[in-house]
Amino acid sequence: MFPLDKLKVSRKIYEKLEEMIQWSDIHTELISSKKLEKVKDFVFKNDINLHLITNRRGQILGVFPGEMDETILREWEEITFNNAQSLSGLRWLIFGVDLEIYNLTLKEKYIFVRYGFDLYLKADLRTNEAMIFYPEVCEGFLSRSFVSEGSYSLCDLTHLDPEYRIEEIEAELKEGSSHLIQEGLKERALLVGLDLPVNKDQYSLEESLAELKQLTLTAGAEVVGMIIQKRDAPHPAFYIGQGKAVELKYRAYLEQIDLIIFDDELTPAQQRNLEELIEVKIVDRSRLILDIFAQHARTREGKLQVELAQLKYMLPRLTGLGSKLSRLGGGIGTRGPGETKLEVDRRRIRKRIQDLEKEIKQLAGLRELHQQNRNLPVVALVGYTNAGKSTLLNKLTNAGVLSEDKLFATLDPTMRKLDLGSSAVLLSDTVGFIQKLPHHLIAAFRATLEEVQRADILLHIVDASHSERELQMRTVWNVLGDLEVLEKPIITVFNKADLISTNEAEYLRERIRPSAVISALTGEGIEDLLDLIRKEVERDFKELEVIFPYNQGGWVEKLHKTANVLKEEYRNEGIYMKVKVDPILAGQLEEYVIRKMVK
């Protein structure tokens, strides 16, 4: 039965609507003459539009004065969601004054398609005109679009039997096979951003959304559109305005959107409210980045850090989300620890977080032990994601590290030796930084970023061709500040010189020192960069003369690997060497020095 008692109307109108539902005449036409006259009388007397839901026998099953209330539709047992393979057998008719009959609003499109109505009639009682909209069939299933017919006069409606058109549609549906989502198809993503008042230190909305699009493509989804709303501040319950959220719901269904990605971190309440309203998977920027991390982590430590970050992100969002994750399916936002771990109770998740933190700390301790035994200075490559760090590492060392035009292509740190001729260093490639990266994500990857903290020298790789170059540099400086490493020697490396002019390259070279303008792709400027690294590494080097007893021959092999050997002789008293070494190694050689020469 239609829940008439849920309508918010006066007692007088309620009785009229109750009377309509009890009209028992049966007919094949859209509406009988008798019903049409009674509908016209109701609309003109009450100055209100009237929606009728009828079956194919013309019987009125539901009535809505004014606006169609979708919440009542959802609770009505006669209404079922469209399964793309059959019509509901119900017809939606609206009668009113000064109606826009030739087009459908986004809400009308959504309700028409979502509930699988046979047709939708829009009739203007003042102009005596009507249009009929039928669902469109595409490749054997109901698409999320429609075809229109008309215009008709009101009199035409009392003689029009739409059964032939309904039969044509159902015949096309029978010819088609069941619509199945094919394995491997990319998820269809809609991006959402707020146009907020900004200052000069913030990225433009266009750049931020362009970056979000690149992140989405890196994660493996297809971007089918963007929605932007101008606001003074995010809505506390929905991030975007509630009306825009409803519009987003309609558009997501009509365009067959699999997930909606927001260009900021949503609060747990915002994410929950959006998923309940829109019934599509909601992913924010942080979750998207975590998903990319989950895809790119290769080492044991990298995978543990991803799981830790995901669990910390999910913990405040658990309430009511577990069942929705199952219903909304897999894909972006569900990779990593998986549904099972994300749906367990808070106590078990907290215990898992403690275990992960303990194991990561142990692995970091082992790495620290290895670092203590190293004899070469470490040069860490840092920079905004996709600035070309991995390409440069490969160019300098032939490391064979994954280098792609994707954000966060590198997640796990990579260490390679670089021979500078008179000295050598270890180059470390680290995870890229990005704007709007929350502190809890930085904290989760603290163990990986410790490579930056342990480094002796930092190479700040900058995409010289990027339109937001200055803001990207500032983002990196902010993260380096959080890591308390800005006091370390930093060489700025302006990469992608092949994409900028000679004048621009010269300007950059003079603007920041020490700096190099290079192309990791073509090799331009690499020798200048190597000279800068060599000078920085050897700034505090000492030139020593040492002599080792013959039973200490291991030192000879070690110095050939870790120092610049200027001279070597085998004498009666032992092995004589003249070497150039870093201060740490100089201290270890103190007992063998025969003459010290500080250069």
VEXROLO-669000 format. One record per residue (C-alpha): residue in three letters; x, y, z. Coordinates in steps of 0.001 Angstrom, whole numbers, padded with zeros to 6 digits, always signed. Example, Ala and Ser with C-alpha at 12.3 -4.5 7.8 and 13.67 -1.06 7.14 Angstrom:
<recs>
ALA+012300-004500+007800;SER+013670-001060+007140;
</recs>
This chain:
<recs>
MET+000000+000000+000000;PHE+001073+003552-000710;PRO+002196+005250+002560;LEU-000250+008143+002254;ASP+000166+008994+005931;LYS+003795+010019+005299;LEU+002756+012969+003095;LYS+002943+016359+004827;VAL-000347+017855+003627;SER-003474+019412+005101;ARG-006413+017239+006146;LYS-008464+018536+003204;ILE-005828+017608+000613;TYR-005180+014297+002358;GLU-008835+013299+001930;LYS-008770+014229-001765;LEU-005634+012153-002337;GLU-007123+009229-000441;GLU-010151+009432-002713;MET-007948+009358-005837;ILE-006210+006147-004780;GLN-009619+004514-004414;TRP-010657+005314-008009;SER-011170+001849-009424;ASP-011802+002346-013152;ILE-009500+000325-015387;HIS-008309+001470-018846;THR-005375+001040-021224;GLU-005105+004736-022092;LEU-002642+006914-020192;ILE-005525+008512-018294;SER-009289+008405-018625;SER-011345+011529-019337;LYS-013033+011225-015949;LYS-009711+011081-014063;LEU-008252+013926-016114;GLU-011121+016245-015176;LYS-010757+015407-011491;VAL-006980+015958-011679;LYS-007462+019361-013349;ASP-009988+020331-010682;PHE-007522+019374-007903;VAL-004542+021212-009447;PHE-006399+024491-010145;LYS-008250+024594-006823;ASN-005157+023894-004725;ASP-002609+025630-006987;ILE-000253+022688-006712;ASN+001300+020144-009061;LEU+000146+016544-008818;HIS+002199+013395-009452;LEU+000395+010105-010105;ILE+001960+006641-010119;THR-000200+004231-012121;ASN+000067+000649-013309;ARG-000497-000532-016871;ARG-004237-000910-016198;GLY-004551+002778-015380;GLN-005095+002245-011646;ILE-003633+004931-009379;LEU-001241+003381-006873;GLY+000483+006480-005502;VAL+000009+010259-005341;PHE+002431+013113-004603;PRO+001247+016720-004380;GLY+003915+019342-005076;GLU+007405+017794-005260;MET+008067+014103-005780;ASP+009357+012758-002427;GLU+011969+010112-003175;THR+012235+009021+000461;ILE+008624+007825+000298;LEU+009288+006118-003027;ARG+012109+004144-001420;GLU+009844+002889+001373;TRP+006975+001960-000923;GLU+006810-001789-001433;GLU+005433-001547-005002;ILE+008583+000313-006103;THR+011782-001601-006838;PHE+015175-000405-008030;ASN+015820-000725-011739;ASN+017999-003768-012522;ALA+018744-002634-016106;GLN+016933-005671-017532;SER+013262-004984-016932;LEU+010695-002243-016557;SER+008773-001800-013318;GLY+005340-001851-014978;LEU+004594+001543-013405;ARG+004005+004918-015038;TRP+004841+008330-013623;LEU+002493+011172-014590;ILE+002766+014807-013509;PHE+000096+017446-014062;GLY+000632+021120-013284;VAL+000585+024716-014397;ASP+003485+026411-016200;LEU+005541+023212-016258;GLU+008775+022895-018246;ILE+007558+019882-020222;TYR+010288+019632-022868;ASN+013220+018889-020580;LEU+013900+016866-017464;THR+015669+018111-014375;LEU+018545+016093-012933;LYS+016244+014866-010168;GLU+013560+013815-012674;LYS+016146+011920-014755;TYR+017406+010157-011652;ILE+013980+009072-010381;PHE+012784+008077-013861;VAL+015794+005856-014550;ARG+016458+004671-010970;TYR+012990+003175-010521;GLY+012553+001814-014025;PHE+009268+003518-014896;ASP+007610+002479-018167;LEU+007282+006165-019039;TYR+007154+009666-017610;LEU+004356+012028-018684;LYS+004629+015791-018151;ALA+001384+017690-018831;ASP+000836+021450-018553;LEU-002839+022106-017848;ARG-002641+025790-018740;THR-001041+025413-022199;ASN-002829+022108-022959;GLU+000467+020449-023931;ALA+002147+017223-022829;MET+005358+015284-023478;ILE+006081+011609-022857;PHE+009544+010269-022041;TYR+010423+006586-022522;PRO+013536+004719-021279;GLU+016192+004067-023909;VAL+017523+000572-024584;CYS+021190+000160-025469;GLU+022723-003185-026451;GLY+019957-005157-024816;PHE+019733-003381-021480;LEU+018189-000216-020121;SER+020582+002693-020424;ARG+020470+005667-018108;SER+019011+007901-020730;PHE+015631+008430-022425;VAL+013747+009347-025623;SER+010887+011844-025812;GLU+007678+011906-027836;GLY+005161+014700-028346;SER+003916+017185-027900;TYR+000382+015939-027257;SER-002810+017747-026291;LEU-004564+016763-023059;CYS-007345+015257-025152;ASP-004782+013083-026943;LEU-003797+011544-023608;THR-007278+010129-023050;HIS-006974+008176-026313;LEU-003261+007323-026225;ASP-002411+003715-025413;PRO+001379+003479-024810;GLU+001354-000304-024643;TYR+002862-000708-028131;ARG+005894+001387-027141;ILE+006321-000568-023905;GLU+006171-003843-025836;GLU+008866-002595-028249;ILE+011148-001712-025330;GLU+010610-005061-023623;ALA+011231-006916-026889;GLU+014607-005182-027213;LEU+015419-006140-023624;LYS+014635-009807-024322;GLU+017001-009811-027298;GLY+019878-008537-025181;SER+021864-010589-022715;SER+022210-009786-019054;HIS+024409-006801-018447;LEU+027477-007934-016526;ILE+030328-005754-015377;GLN+033425-007161-017026;GLU+036449-008020-014943;GLY+039281-005582-015486;LEU+037195-002572-016529;LYS+038496+000646-014996;GLU+036434+002252-012268;ARG+034617+005389-013379;ALA+035538+008262-011082;LEU+034014+011691-010544;LEU+036273+014316-008918;VAL+034934+016927-006498;GLY+036645+020105-005317;LEU+035718+023230-003374;ASP+036531+026695-004656;LEU+037520+028266-001330;PRO+039112+031659-000626;VAL+042849+031046-001078;ASN+046077+032833-000333;LYS+049274+033059-002371;ASP+050789+030072-000567;GLN+048051+027696-001704;TYR+047684+025800-004956;SER+045028+026978-007380;LEU+041934+024814-007561;GLU+042719+024002-011201;GLU+046218+022744-010338;SER+044979+020842-007303;LEU+042286+019071-009333;ALA+044754+018383-012154;GLU+046997+016708-009590;LEU+044021+014799-008167;LYS+043248+013595-011683;GLN+046837+012387-012080;LEU+046602+010585-008733;THR+043345+008946-009863;LEU+044886+007770-013134;THR+047899+006433-011221;ALA+045523+004488-008976;GLY+044004+002883-012087;ALA+040629+004628-012459;GLU+039093+006590-015320;VAL+038138+010216-014664;VAL+034778+010935-016299;GLY+034123+014403-014899;MET+034710+017053-012247;ILE+032337+018974-009997;ILE+033374+022284-008422;GLN+031393+024255-005853;LYS+032265+027728-004608;ARG+031962+028060-000838;ASP+033428+030137+001971;ALA+034144+026967+003978;PRO+033457+023213+003716;HIS+029996+022075+004871;PRO+030450+020356+008263;ALA+028170+017437+007374;PHE+028711+016940+003627;TYR+031889+018924+002739;ILE+029950+020296-000269;GLY+026507+021829+000267;GLN+023681+019396+000935;GLY+021864+020426-002249;LYS+025033+019844-004278;ALA+025411+016455-002568;VAL+021908+015475-003714;GLU+022767+016646-007239;LEU+025919+014525-007012;LYS+023783+011515-006105;TYR+021640+011950-009220;ARG+024611+012492-011503;ALA+026551+009555-010066;TYR+023681+007187-010801;LEU+022875+008528-014259;GLU+026525+008491-015369;GLN+027225+005074-013803;ILE+029928+006424-011497;ASP+031763+003811-009422;LEU+033484+006170-006997;ILE+033600+009855-006098;ILE+036951+011339-005098;PHE+037170+014501-002992;ASP+040173+016820-003220;ASP+040650+017070+000558;GLU+040571+014807+003576;LEU+036980+014249+004695;THR+035989+013926+008324;PRO+034541+010532+009337;ALA+031090+012153+009621;GLN+031319+013748+006163;GLN+032350+010465+004551;ARG+029600+008529+006319;ASN+026905+011090+005415;LEU+027979+011186+001772;GLU+028008+007400+001395;GLU+024575+007064+003006;LEU+023121+009750+000741;ILE+024806+008966-002585;GLU+025232+005175-002232;VAL+028496+005262-004145;LYS+031993+004639-002815;ILE+033447+007881-001423;VAL+037235+008332-001437;ASP+039130+011387-000215;ARG+042619+012529-001227;SER+044300+010792+001720;ARG+042589+007472+000984;LEU+043516+007749-002686;ILE+047190+008306-001827;LEU+047099+005342+000557;ASP+045668+003199-002235;ILE+048564+004157-004506;PHE+050986+003390-001686;ALA+049347-000038-001324;GLN+049846-000753-005032;HIS+053486+000346-005085;ALA+054857-001037-001811;ARG+057282-003872-002567;THR+059422-004431+000538;ARG+058244-005939+003804;GLU+058726-002626+005586;GLY+056898-000680+002880;LYS+053883-002997+003084;LEU+053810-002787+006867;GLN+053860+001014+006723;VAL+050980+001049+004233;GLU+048898-001226+006430;LEU+049669+000881+009500;ALA+048669+004093+007728;GLN+045445+002545+006388;LEU+044391+001206+009774;LYS+045050+004542+011465;TYR+043039+006249+008738;MET+040173+003761+009004;LEU+039923+003539+012810;PRO+037771+006664+013312;ARG+035726+005759+010218;LEU+034660+002264+011230;THR+031159+003059+012488;GLY+028664+001958+009857;LEU+031310+001697+007161;GLY+032127-002004+007169;SER+028867-003156+005599;LYS+029030-000346+003046;LEU+032499-001389+001968;SER+031173-004846+001233;ARG+028201-003476-000710;LEU+030174-000908-002691;GLY+032677-003500-003916;GLY+036451-003505-004316;GLY+038806-001254-006244;ILE+040230+002104-005198;GLY+039967+002728-001489;THR+039738-000957-000577;ARG+043260-002219-001345;GLY+045821-003003+001302;PRO+044838-004789+004478;GLY+041482-005716+002950;GLU+037880-005732+004115;THR+038343-008400+006754;LYS+040863-006342+008722;LEU+038921-003131+008257;GLU+035697-004610+009637;VAL+037044-006019+012876;ASP+036327-004297+016156;ARG+038321-001343+017417;ARG+040167-003340+020048;ARG+041631-005743+017522;ILE+042576-002914+015174;ARG+044360-001049+017951;LYS+046221-004245+018824;ARG+047210-004678+015184;ILE+048442-001075+015069;GLN+050617-001725+018129;ASP+052063-004885+016545;LEU+052799-003077+013275;GLU+054513-000186+015032;LYS+056655-002639+016998;GLU+057689-004591+013890;ILE+058435-001443+011896;LYS+060575-000175+014771;GLN+062526-003444+014789;LEU+063131-003249+011037;ALA+064218+000376+011409;GLY+066677-000742+014093;LEU+068189-003322+011755;ARG+068521-000713+009044;GLU+070147+001651+011524;LEU+072697-001074+012335;HIS+073520-001400+008640;GLN+073832+002373+008329;GLN+076321+002498+011208;ASN+078571+000063+009379;ARG+078602+002028+006143;ASN+081687+004008+005197;LEU+080278+006198+002419;PRO+078335+009461+002777;VAL+074656+009223+001841;VAL+073018+011625-000611;ALA+069203+011470-000449;LEU+067051+012470-003427;VAL+063985+014344-002200;GLY+061320+016275-004040;TYR+057729+016608-005097;THR+056256+013426-006504;ASN+056884+012925-010226;ALA+059730+015476-010261;GLY+062059+012874-011814;LYS+063991+011471-008840;SER+063984+007867-010050;THR+064910+008918-013598;LEU+067906+010822-012197;LEU+068948+007877-010002;ASN+068863+005608-013053;LYS+070841+008133-015099;LEU+073567+008453-012466;THR+073872+004808-011403;ASN+072036+002626-013962;ALA+069977+001428-010996;GLY+067069+000111-013060;VAL+064558+001666-010641;LEU+060938+001920-011831;SER+060589+005296-013517;GLU+057113+006227-014750;ASP+055094+009363-015453;LYS+052926+008511-012455;LEU+052659+009939-008977;PHE+054329+007882-006241;ALA+055879+005448-008736;THR+058592+004974-006077;LEU+057560+004095-002542;ASP+060288+001888-001105;PRO+063704+003555-000609;THR+066415+002493-003050;MET+070167+002773-002301;ARG+072844+002763-005021;LYS+076574+003606-005071;LEU+077740+006555-007170;ASP+081446+006820-008072;LEU+082556+010460-008197;GLY+086127+009687-009276;SER+087969+011140-006307;SER+085285+009907-003897;ALA+082053+007929-003798;VAL+078615+008262-002200;LEU+075470+006238-001689;LEU+072426+007691-003503;SER+069056+007093-001843;ASP+065784+007515-003746;THR+062862+008307-001419;VAL+059076+008593-001638;GLY+057872+011813-003232;PHE+056098+014541-001311;ILE+052768+016068-002271;GLN+050499+018924-001216;LYS+047650+018256+001239;LEU+049570+015270+002629;PRO+048203+014994+006190;HIS+050643+014788+009083;HIS+049363+011334+010060;LEU+050481+010020+006644;ILE+053904+011582+007029;ALA+054144+010064+010515;ALA+053163+006626+009228;PHE+056056+006703+006760;ARG+058512+008045+009303;ALA+060682+004925+008982;THR+061067+005426+005228;LEU+061670+009139+005641;GLU+064398+008400+008169;GLU+066587+007844+005110;VAL+066291+011594+004609;GLN+067141+012279+008259;ARG+070229+010048+008129;ALA+071517+011505+004864;ASP+074626+013674+004782;ILE+073477+015698+001767;LEU+070056+016288+000213;LEU+069379+016691-003500;HIS+066105+018613-003847;ILE+064777+017560-007267;VAL+062410+020140-008780;ASP+060302+019871-011944;ALA+061503+023110-013546;SER+058760+022975-016178;HIS+055814+022738-013784;SER+053450+025721-013592;GLU+053264+025408-009783;ARG+057022+024959-009362;GLU+057317+027479-006516;LEU+054472+025953-004500;GLN+055846+022457-005030;MET+059234+023606-003735;ARG+057547+025181-000706;THR+055658+021933-000033;VAL+058939+020004+000005;TRP+060580+022569+002302;ASN+057633+022286+004703;VAL+058006+018490+004903;LEU+061778+018792+005305;GLY+061078+021254+008098;ASP+058784+018717+009769;LEU+061625+016190+009509;GLU+064043+018763+010999;VAL+066605+018402+008193;LEU+066723+021910+006719;GLU+070138+022475+008336;LYS+071671+019739+006194;PRO+073538+020685+002990;ILE+070923+020940+000213;ILE+071655+021069-003515;THR+068655+022186-005576;VAL+068400+020255-008846;PHE+066096+021834-011440;ASN+065147+018861-013609;LYS+063476+018688-017037;ALA+065694+021391-018545;ASP+064715+020036-021949;LEU+061252+021512-021377;ILE+062260+025085-020468;SER+064014+027940-022290;THR+067710+028800-021965;ASN+066838+032111-020279;GLU+064645+030332-017739;ALA+067437+027835-017033;GLU+069933+030650-016419;TYR+067478+032431-014106;LEU+067017+029291-012019;ARG+070750+028638-011863;GLU+071373+032118-010437;ARG+068320+032201-008176;ILE+069309+029428-005756;ARG+072822+028298-004899;PRO+074132+025702-004901;SER+071939+024476-007756;ALA+072148+022690-011088;VAL+069830+022789-014086;ILE+069681+019343-015669;SER+067684+016935-017762;ALA+067719+013453-016268;LEU+066213+012290-019549;THR+068855+013677-021951;GLY+071818+013968-019586;GLU+072123+017752-019956;GLY+073832+019328-016917;ILE+074703+016011-015245;GLU+078434+016801-015097;ASP+077695+020125-013368;LEU+075594+018264-010811;LEU+078329+015677-010182;ASP+080826+018498-009586;LEU+078508+020079-007017;ILE+078018+016759-005218;ARG+081772+016099-005279;LYS+082590+019530-003841;GLU+080004+019164-001081;VAL+081109+015634-000203;GLU+084796+016546-000176;ARG+084354+019906+001563;ASP+085591+018463+004891;PHE+087793+015711+003457;LYS+091313+015358+004810;GLU+094450+014313+002998;LEU+096446+011820+005100;GLU+099594+009758+004832;VAL+099289+006413+006591;ILE+101303+003249+006907;PHE+099777-000131+007751;PRO+101593-003179+009111;TYR+101432-006041+006640;ASN+099076-007905+008975;GLN+096568-005004+008571;GLY+096166-005455+004830;GLY+092379-005295+005130;TRP+092646-001544+005449;VAL+094174-001333+001988;GLU+091191-003051+000396;LYS+088773-000923+002418;LEU+090415+002371+001415;HIS+090362+001417-002241;LYS+086595+001008-001893;THR+085772+004006+000288;ALA+088489+006648-000224;ASN+090422+008437-002909;VAL+093822+006717-003000;LEU+096433+009191-004246;LYS+099537+007054-003736;GLU+100425+003529-002595;GLU+103869+001949-001877;TYR+105041-001291-000266;ARG+107884-000408+002138;ASN+109943-002353+004659;GLU+107940-000971+007589;GLY+104571-001652+005940;ILE+102122-000486+003272;TYR+102306+003260+002703;MET+099231+005105+001352;LYS+098393+008721+000665;VAL+094597+009078+000780;LYS+091797+011634+000805;VAL+089085+010612+003262;ASP+086009+011958+005042;PRO+086253+013078+008686;ILE+084722+009856+010082;LEU+087230+007638+008299;ALA+090046+010051+009205;GLY+089297+009459+012865;GLN+089428+005683+012383;LEU+092861+005988+010710;GLU+094385+008155+013441;GLU+096740+005470+014821;TYR+098213+004781+011359;VAL+098886+008396+010347;ILE+102557+009238+009817;ARG+102045+012815+008674;LYS+098809+014796+008674;MET+098189+017404+006002;VAL+094968+019363+006257;LYS+094000+020602+002846;
</recs>
